Amino acid sequence: MHGINNDSVNEPPLPHIQDLSLTPTGNHAGRSITVPDKEKKSSFQDLTSDTLSLIFRHLKLRDIRSLQKVCTRLRDLIKEDNALAKAWYRQFSSAHQNQLMMTITRKDKNQLRAWFESFSNDQALLKTLTNLQPTSVYSPALLFFTRAELMSQCETFELVTKATIDIESIVHSADLSADGRYLVTANRDDTAKIYGQKADGIWEIKTTIPHDQEVISAIFSPDSHHLLTVSACKARICDLEYNESWEPNTTIRHNCQISSATFSTDSRHVMTASHDDTAIIHSQKDDGSWQLTAILPHNQSVNSAFFSTDGRHVVTACNDCTAKIHSQNDELWEEKDVIRHNNIVLSAAFSPDGRYVVTASQDYNAKIYEKKSDGSWEENSIIQHSKAVRSATFSPDGRHLVTASKDYTVKICGRKANGLWEEKASFTHKLWVSSASFSPDSRHLVTTVMFCKTAKIIGQQDDGTWLEKANIVHDDFITSATFSADGSQVITSGFDGIVKITELRRNHWLSAVAE
C-alpha cells in the first residue's frame, strides 16, 4: 500500500541545495573565482515535497508531530500528505490494519457520517471525510486517525444505549463480530445464542447452539466467518454458511475443563488450553474441515494460550509457575524458552510485533520479556502490584500494555525510546479487577471488576495522560466488556441476563465522570 505499508523503500539521494544566484563571483589572474556564501546553508525544509514525503514514511508518529512545529511549509506538507495518519496506521500489524479497513469498507456514507457526528459538529470536516473513497489506500488511516484524535479530545463521554438484549439467563460473555453483523452470547442455560441486526437496527435471534453444560465463552474469528464456543471439556467451531446460517463443524475435546480458547489472527487456527496439562492446536484444511495439528504438553494445568500475530509462535501460562514459548519449525512445534515466576502464571501474551511477551502471575508481578537478535528471550521490565495480577495485554499498536490485579488497580505502562517499559498511569477500582482490554485505536480501554455492576472506560488525552471518561452500569454483576471493531461501541454482559451495546459520544455537558 503506497504511503502506508511497513516495507522499506529505496530513497533517492538527498539533493544538494545551492542557490547560485546568491553566490558572489569574481575574476583574478584570468581565473574565475566563486566565493561560497557562508550564510547560505542547505536546510531540511528546502527538500522537495516528494523527497520529504518519502522521509515521512520512515519517521515515527512522535517525530512527525515534532517536525510539523518547525515551519509553516512542513506543517502544511504534513497535512497535505496525511503523514500523521499514515505514521499512526503503520504502528499496527498488517492483520489489524486489514480489520480496520474491513470496518470502514462496510460503512455506507450515512453510516460513516454518523460515525463521525458522534464526536464532531464540523460540517466541512464531515463532508470531506465521508466523501473519501473507502477503498483508497490511505482512507482507513486518515479516517481512524481523525476519529481517534476527536475521541481523545473528550474529557468525558456521553453514553447512548443502542441496544438492550434480554437473554433470560446469566450471560458469561458477549462478543460482536468484527464486521458488526452478528452478536454471540455465552450463557449459563447451556446455550450460545447468535443474534443478527435487522435493517431497522433491532437485534433478533438467529441461532441457538445447545451444549451439555453452561457455556463459559463464545468468540468470533477475526474474519467473522467462524465461531468458537467453550463448555466444560468441549469447544465447538461453527461456520457461517452462504445462506447466513451458522452450522457446527468440529468438536474439540479435552480431558478436563478448558481454560481458554482463541483464534489465530488469520482465522485459520484455533488453540485451546486446559487443566488436563495440554494446549492443542486445530487448523482448517482446504476443504473447510478442522484437524488436530499439534499437542503441546505441560507439567501442570494450562491457564491460557496465545498466538503471535504471524501465527508462528505461541505462549502458554501454566500452574507450574512458568510461561512457555513454542515456535513452529516446518510442521512441528518446539519449545523455545521458559519464563519463570514464583507462583502460578495466569496469562501470557505477545506484543503485536512479536518483540515482547508479557506474563501475569499470582506472585504479584507482570514480567515483560524481549526477543533478542539470536532468538532468545531476555527479561526487560517488571510491573509490580501488591496482589495477584490476573491479566496483562498489549495495545494493538504495541505502545502500551495494561495489567489487571486483585489489588483493585489497573496499571497502564508505556514503552520508552530505549525499549524499556514504565508505568504511565494507575486506576483504582472498588474490588479486584477481572479484565481490562484496549480499544482498536489503542487510545482507550474498558475494565470490569469482580462482583461489581460497573465497567469503566479509561482514555488517553492528547497530552498523553490517561483519565476515566465514563461508566457503564448494569443491574447486577458485569461479566464481560469489550469494544466493537470500529471502536464506537462497548458490549457488556452480566448476571442480570442483559447484553448492552453502548455507543460512545462527545459529552457537551458533563465536566466530570459521575460515580
TIKETOR-620539 format. One record per atom (N, C-alpha, C): x, y, z. Coordinates in steps of 0.1 Angstrom, whole numbers, plus 5000, padded with zeros to 4 digits. Layout:
BEGIN
XYZ ...
//
This chain:
BEGIN
500849885000 500050005000 500950125000 500850204990 501650324989 501450425000 502550455007 502550555017 502050505030 501750375031 501150325044 501950205049 502450115039 502949995044 504250015052 504649905058 505849905067 507149865060 507049835047 508249795040 509049915037 510349895037 511350005034 511250035019 511550155016 511650195002 513050254999 513450244986 514750294982 514550444979 515150524988 515050664987 516150714977 515750814969 516750884961 517750964970 518950984965 519951064973 519351204975 519651254987 519051384990 519751494981 519051584975 519651674966 520451774974 521551824967 522351924972 521752064969 521452144979 520752264977 521852384977 521852454965 522752564964 522152664954 521852784959 521352894951 522452974945 522852954932 524053014926 523853164925 522553204924 522253354921 522753434933 522853364945 523253444957 524753424960 525453364951 526853334954 527753434947 528553514955 529453614949 530453544940 530753614929 531753564920 532753674916 533953644911 534953744907 535953684898 536953764894 538053724884 539353764889 540353674890 541653704895 542653634886 543553704880 544653644872 544153554861 543053594855 542453524844 541653404848 541553384861 540753264866 539453314872 538453234870 537153264876 537153214891 536653294900 536653264914 535253274919 534853164926 533553164933 533753164948 533153264955 533253274969 531953224975 532053104982 530753054989 530253154999 528953164999 528253245009 528053165022 528853205032 528853125044 527553135051 526753235048 525453255055 524453165049 524653115037 523653025030 523952885032 523052805039 523252665042 522052585037 522252465033 521152375029 520252345042 518952345040 518052325051 517152205048 516752135058 515752025056 514552065049 514052185052 512852235046 513052275032 514252275027 514552315013 514352185004 514152065010 514051945002 512651954994 512651884983 511351884975 510251814983 509051834979 507851774986 507951624984 508351574973 508351434971 509451364980 510551434981 511651374989 511151375004 510551485008 510051495022 508951385025 508151365015 507151265016 507751125018 508851095011 509550965013 510150955027 510651065032 511251065045 510151045056 508951105054 507951095064 507550945066 507750865055 507350725056 508250645066 509350695069 510350625078 510350685092 509650795094 509550855107 508450805116 508650805129 507650765138 506650885140 505550855146 504450955148 504951065156 505651035167 506151145176 507151245168 507951185159 508951265152 508251355142 507151305136 506351385126 505651495134 505151465146 504451575154 505451685157 506651645160 507751745163 508051825150 508151755139 508551815127 507551925122 506351905124 505351995119 505352125127 506152135138 506252255145 507452345140 508252295131 509452355126 509152485118 508252465108 507852585100 506552565093 506052665088 504652665081 504652565070 505752565062 505752475050 505752335054 506552295063 506452155068 505152115074 504552205081 503252185087 502252155076 502252245066 501252225055 501452105047 502752075045 503051955037 502651825045 502951825058 502551705066 501051685065 500351795066 498851785065 498451745051 499051795041 498651755027 498951615024 500051565030 500451425028 499751325037 498951375046 498351285056 499451205064 500551265066 501751195071 501451145086 500751225094 500451185107 499551055108 498551055099 497650945099 498350825094 499250835084 499950715079 500950665089 501650755096 502550705106 501850635118 500650685121 499850625132 499350485127 498950475115 498450345109 499550245108 500850285106 501950195104 502250125117 501850185129 502150125142 501449985143 500349965136 499549845137 500149735128 499849605133 500249495124 499349495112 499849425101 499049415089 497749355091 497649255101 496349195104 495349295110 495849375118 494949475125 494649585114 495549625106 495249715095 494049665086 494149535083 493149475075 491749475082 491749455095 490549465102 489949605103 490849705105 490349835104 489749875091 490449835080 489949865067 488549795065 488349675070 487149605068 485949685075 486249735086 485149805093 484849935086 485749995079 485450115071 484750085058 485149985051 484549955038 483149905040 482749855051 481449805054 480449915057 480950045059 480050155062 479650235049 478450265047 478050355036 478250495041 477950595032 478250735035 477450775048 476250735049 475450775060 475950725073 476350595073 476950535085 478250595088 479050625078 480350695081 480150835087 479250905082 478951035087 478451025102 477550935104 477150915118 478250875127 479250805122 480350755130 481250875135 481250975126 482051105130 481151205137 479851205134 479051305140 478951295155 479251175160 479151155175 480351225182 481351275174 482451345180 482751475174 482051515163 482351645157 481151705151 481051845152 479951915146 480451995134 481751975130 482352055119 481851995106 480952065100 480252015088 481252005076 482152095075 483152085064 484051965066 484451935078 485251815081 484451695078 483151685082 482351575080 482151545065 481951655057 481751635043 483051585037 484251635041 485451585035 485751445038 485451405050 485751265055 484851165048 483551195048 482551105042 482651095027 483351185020 483451185006 484751105002 485551065011 486750985008 486250855002 487050804993 486750674987 487250564997 486350485003 486750395014 487850295009 487950264996 488950174991 490250234988 490450364989 491750424986 492750384997 493950394993 495050335001 495250395014 494950525015 495150595028 493950625036 492750605030 491550645037 491350585051 491550445052 491350395066 492350465076 493550485072 494450555081 493950695085 493550775075 493050905078 491750905086 490850825083 489550815090 489750775104 490450665106 490550615120 491450715128 492450765122 493350865130 492550985134 491751045125 490951165128 489951135139 489351015138 488350995149 489050965162 490150895162 490950875174 491351005181 491751105172 492051235178 490851305184 489751295177 488551365182 488051295195 488151165196 487851095209 488751135220 490051145217 491051185227 490851325233 490251405225 489951545230 488851555240 488051445241 486951445251 487451405265 487051495274 487451455288 486451355294 485151365289 484151265293 483351225281 482751105282 481851055271 480451065275 479551095266 478151065268 477850925263 477150845271 476850705267 475450695262 475250635250 473950625244 473750475242 472750415249 472450275248 471750245235 472450175226 471950145212 471050015212 471349925222 470549805222 470649745236 469549695241 469549615253 468849485250 469649375251 469149245247 468949155260 467749105262 467549025274 467648875270 468748815276 469048675272 468248575281 467648625292 466848545301 467748435308 468948465310 469948375317 471148455320 471948415330 473148475333 474048465321 474648575317 475548575305 477048585309 477848485305 479248485309 480048575300 479648595288 480448685279 479548715267 479948825260 479248865247 480348915238 480148885225 481148925215 480448975203 480949085197 480449135185 481349105173 480849045162 481749015151 482449135146 483649125140 484449235135 483649315124 482849245117 482049315106 480849385112 480549365125 479349425131 478049365128 478049245121 476749185117 476149095127 476949035136 476448935145 476948955159 476148915169 476448915183 476248775188 477248725197 477048595203 477148615218 476348535225 476448535240 476748395244 477448385255 477748255262 476948255275 476148155277 475048165287 475148045297 474648075309 474547975319 473447865316 472547895307 471447805304 471947695294 473247675293 473847575284 473647605269 473547735266 473447775252 474447885248 474747885235 475348005229 474248055219 473948185220 472948245211 473548345202 473248335189 473748425179 472548515175 472848645175 471848745171 472348825158 471448865150 471748945138 470949075139 471549175132 470949305133 470049335120 468849365122 467949395111 468149535105 467549575094 467749705088 467349815097 466349795106 465949905115 466749915128 467849825128 468849835140 468449745151 467349675150 466849585161 467649455159 468049395171 468749265171 467749155173 467849055164 466948935166 467748815166 467248715173 468048585175 467948515161 469148465157 469348385145 469448235148 470248205158 470548065160 470848045175 470347935180 470747885194 471547755193 472747755198 473647645198 473547575211 472947455213 472847395226 474147325229 474447315242 475647245248 475147155259 476047075264 475746985275 475747055289 476647155289 476747235302 476847385299 476847465309 476847605307 478047645298 477847745289 478847795280 479547905287 480847885288 481747985295 482148105287 482448075274 482948185265 482448155251 482348255243 482048245229 482648365221 483448335211 484148445204 484048415189 484048525181 484048515166 485548525162 485848465150 487148475144 487348615139 488648655137 488848795132 488248815119 488048715110 487448745097 485848735098 485348705110 483848695112 483248575106 483948475101 483448365094 483248235103 483848245115 483848125124 483448175138 482948075146 482548095160 483147985168 483748025180 484347925189 483647935202 483047825207 482347825220 483047725229 482947755242 483647665252 482647635263 482447505265 481647445276 482347335282 482747345295 483347245303 484647195295 484647065291 485847005284 485747005269 484747075264 484547075249 484547225244 485147235232 485047355224 484447325211 483547415206 482947385193 483247495183 483547455171 483747555160 482547545151 481847665149 480747675139 481147765128 480647745116 481047815104 479847895099 480048015093 479048095087 478848045073 477647995069 477347945056 476848055047 476848025034 476448115024 475048175026 474148085032 472748135035 472648215048 473848245053 473948325066 473448245078 473448115077 473148025089 474547995095 474547955108 475747915115 475647765117 476547685112 476547545113 477747485120 477447385130 478547325137 479447255127 480747265130 481747205121 482547095129 483147135140 484147055147 483947065162 484146955169 484146955184 485546925188 486047005197 487446985203 487246935217 487946825220 487746765233 489046765242 488846795254 489946785264 489546685275 490446655284 490146565295 489746635307 489846765307 489446845319 488946985314 488547065323 487947195319 488947275310 488347335300 489047425291 489147565297 490347615298 490647745305 490647865295 491047835283 491047945273 490947895259 490447975250 490247925236 490348055227 491148045216 491448165208 491748125194 491448225185 491848205171 493148275168 493848225157 494948305152 494448425145 495348515142 494948645135 494448625121 494848515114 494348485101 493148395101 492648365113 491448285115 491548135110 492748095107 492947955102 493347855112 493547905125 493947815135 493247845148 493047745156 492347755169 493247685180 493447755191 494247695202 493347695214 493347575221 492647565234 493647525244 493447575256 494247545268 493347485279 493947385286 493047305295 493847275308 493047235318 493547185331 494047045330 493946985317 494546855315 495946855312 496646975314 498046995312 498447005297 497547035289 497847055274 497347185268 497947225258 497347325249 497447255235 496347255228 496247195215 495847285204 496347265192 496047345180 495347275170 494247325165 493547275153 493647375142 493847325130 493947405118 492947375107 492547475100 491547445089 492247405076 491647295070 492147245058 491447315046 491947285034 491447355022 489947325020 489547205025 488147165023 487247225034 487747305043 486947375053 486947295066 487347175067 487347095079 488547135088 488347105101 489447135110 490047005115 491447005116 492146885121 493146925132 493346825141 494346845151 495746855145 496546955148 497846975142 498946975152 498646995165 499747005175 499146985189 499846905197 499646895211 500846945219 500647045227 501747095235 501647055249 502446955254 502246905267 502947005278 502347005290 502947085301 502947005313 503647055323 503746975336 502446995345 501747105344 500547125351 499547195343 498447235349 497347305342 497847425334 497247435322 497547555313 496347655315 496647775319 495647875322 495247955310 496247975301 495948055289 496948015278 496548045265 497448015254 497148125243 498148175237 498048295229 498948285217 498448315205 499248315193 499948445191 501148445185 501748565180 500948615167 501148735164 500448795152 500648715139 501948675137 502248595125 501848445126 501348405137 500948265139 502048165140 503248205141 504448115141 504848085155 504348155165 504748135179 503548125188 503648055199 502548065209 503248075223 502548135232 502948145246 501848095255 502248015264 501247955274 501647985288 500548005296 500748035310 500247915319 501047875328 500847745335 500847755350 500247655356 500247645371 501547615377 502547565368 503847525374 504747645375 504247765375 504947895377 505847935365 505447885353 506147915341 505247965330 505748035321 505148065308 506148005297 505647935288 506447865278 506247925264 507247945257 507247995243 507547885234 506647855225 506847745214 506847815201 507747765192 507847815178 507647705168 507147735157 506847635146 508047625137 508547505136 509647475127 509147375117 508847415104 508147345094 506747305100 506447185102 505147145107 505147115122 506347115128 506547085142 506647205151 506147195163 506247295173 507247265184 508247355186 509347325195 509347425206 509547375219 509747475230 510947555229 510847685229 512047775227 512547835240 511647875249 512147935261 511047925272 511547945284 510647945296 510848065304 509748135308 509748245316 509248205330 510048225340 509748175354 509248275363 508248235371 507748325382 507848245395 507448315406 507448245419 506148195423 505148205414 503848145417 503148125403 501948075404 501148045392 501148155382 501348125369 501148225359 499748215353 499048325353 497648325350 497348365335 498248445329 498048485315 499448525309 499448515296 500648555288 500248595274 500948695269 500548745256 501748805249 501748795235 502748865227 502349005224 503349095222 503049225216 502749205201 502049295195 501649285181 502849265171 504049325174 505149305166 505949175169 505549105180 506248985183 507549005191 507849125194 509149165200 509149135215 507949145221 507849135236 506749025240 506948975252 505948885258 505748945272 504448955276 504148995290 503348875297 503748855309 503148745317 502548805330 501448745335 500848795347 500748675357 501148705369 501348595379 500748625392 500448525400 500048535413 501148575423 502348595418 503448635426 503548795427 502448855422 502249005423 502949075412 503549005402 504349065392 503849035378 503949135369 503849115355 505249135349 505749035341 507049045336 507049065321 507949145316 508049175302 509349125297 509349035287 510548975281 510649025267 511949045263 512149095249 512948995241 512648985229 513248885220 514548945215 515648875216 516948925212 517248885197 518348935192 518648905178 518948765175 519448685186 519748545184 518548455186 517348515189 516148445191 515848405205 516748435214 516448405228 515648525234 515148495246 514248595253 514948635266 514948765268 515648825280 514648925287 514748915301 513949005309 514149145306 513049225304 513149365300 512749455312 511549425317 510949505328 510049425337 509749475349 508849405358 507849515363 506549485362 505549575367 505049505380 505149585391 504849525404 503449575409 502649475414 501449505421 501549455436 500549485444 500549445458 499749315460 499149265449 498449135450 498549075436 497948955434 498048875422 497648965410 498348945399 498049005386 497248905378 495948945375 495148845368 495348845353 495648955347 495848955332 496749075329 497449065317 498249165311 498149155296 497949265290 497849265275 498349385269 498849375256 499349495249 498249565241 498449685239 497549765230 497849725215 496849735206 497049695192 498249765185 498549885189 499749945183 501049915190 501049835201 502249785208 502949885216 502350005218 503050115225 502750115240 501650045244 501250045258 500849895262 500749875274 500249755280 499449785292 498449695296 497649725308 497649595316 497749605329 497749495339 496549515347 495849405351 494649405359 494949315371 494749365383 495249305395 494149285406 494349195415 493549175427 493749285437 494749375435 494949485444 494049605441 493049575433 491949675429 492449785419 493649755412 494149855403 494349795389 494349885379 494949865366 496049955364 497149905359 498249995356 498549995341 498750115336 499050135321 500450165320 501150095312 502650115310 502950145296 503950225294 504350275281 505750235278 506050215265 507350175260 508250305258 509350315264 510250425263 511150415250 511850515247 512650515235 513750405235 514250375247 515250275248 514750125248 513350115247 512749985246 512349935259 512649995271 512149955284 510750005286 510149945296 508749985299 508650045312 507750145313 507550215326 506050245328 505650255341 504250285345 503950425341 502850445334 502350575330 501150625338 500250525342 499050565350 498550445358 497850475368 497250365377 495850415381 494850325380 493550355383 492950255393 492450305404 491950225415 490450195413 490050065416 488650025415 488149985428 486849955429 486249925442 486549785447 486849685438 487249555441 488249505431 488649375432 489749335423 489249335408 490249375400 489949395386 490049255378 488949225371 488849095365 489349105350 489149215343 489649225330 489849375326 490749385316 491049525310 491449495296 490749565286 491049545272 491049685265 491949695255 492149815247 491149825236 490849945232 490049975220 490949955208 490349935196 491049915184 492050025180 491850145185 492750255182 493850275192 493750185203 494850185213 494750305223 493750395221 493750515229 492750505241 492050395242 491050375253 491050235257 490550215269 490450075274 489150065283 488649945285 487449925293 487849815303 487449845316 487749755327 486549695333 486549575338 485549515346 486049475360 485249475370 485649445383 484749325389 485449235395 484649115401 483649165411 482449105409 481249145418 480949295418 481049355406 480749495405 479749515393 478949615394 477949645384 478449745374 479649795375 480149905367 481349865359 481349905346 482549895337 483050035335 484350055337 484950185335 485650195321 485450315315 486150345303 487250455306 488450415302 489650505305 490250545292 490650665290 491150715278 492350795279 493150805268 494350885267 494051015261 494551125267 494351255262 495451295252 495251405245 496251455235 497651465241 497751505254 499051525261 499651395266 498951285264 499551155268 499051105281 498351195289 497851145302 496551065300 496250985310 495150895310 494150935321 492850935317 491850965327 490550885325 489750875335 488450805335 487450885328 486750835318 485850915309 484450875311 484050755315 482650715316 482550585324 481350555328 480950435335 479750375328 479750245325 478650175321 478050085332 476750095335 476250035347 475149925343 475249815350 474249705349 473449695362 472449625362 471649595375 472249495383 473249415378 473849305385 475349305380 476049215385 477549205383 477849195368 478749275363 479149265349 480249155347 480049075336 480848965334 481948985323 481549075313 482549095302 482249235297 483349295291 483249425284 484349435274 483849465261 484849475250 484349585241 485349635233 484949735223 484549665210 483749735202 483449695188 484749715180 484749655168 485949665159 486249805154 485149885153 485450025149 485550125161 485550065173 485750155185 484650245189 483550235182 482450325185 481550275196 481550145199 480650095209 481350005219 480749985231 481249895241 480149785243 480449665243 479549555245 479749495259 478749505267 478849445281 477749345284 478149245292 477149145296 477149125311 476149065317 476149055331 475248945337 475348935350 474448845358 473048875357 472648995353 471249035351 470648985338 471448905331 470948845319 470848945307 471449055308 471349165298 472649185291 472549205278 473749245270 473349385265 474349475268 474149615264 475149655253 474649725243 475549785233 475449935235 476549995239 476550135243 477450205234 476950315228 477750395219 478350515227 479650545223 480350655229 480150775221 479850885228 479651015221 480351125229 480551235222 481151355228 480251415238 480651435250 479851485261 480051645261 478951715258 479051855258 478651925271 478151835280 477651895293 478451865305 478751735307 479451695319 480851735319 481451775331 482851805332 483551705340 482851605346 483451505354 482751375353 483351265355 482751135354 481851115367 480651085365 479751055377 479950915382 480050905395 480150765400 478750705401 
//
